[in-house]
C-alpha cells in the first residue's frame, strides 16, 4: 500500500518539482521565487496523483461505517 504513495511522491517532487525549480531559478534567473514555484508545482502534482488513492480508500469507509 505504501509503495504507491512513495512512488507518487518521488515522481512529483524529484522528477517534476525539482527540475522545474532548477529551470526557473537558474535558466530564467528567478532565484528563490523559481525554487518556491517549483516546489508548488511538485506539491500540486503530488496532490493530483495521490488524491484518487485517498478517495478510493476513504469513500468505502464513509459509505459503510460498520465495515473497517
Secondary structure, DSSP 4 states (H G I P E B T S, - for coil): -HHHHHHHHIIIIIIIIHHHHHIIIIIS--THHHHHHHHHHHHHHHHHHHHHHHHHHHHHHHH-TT--
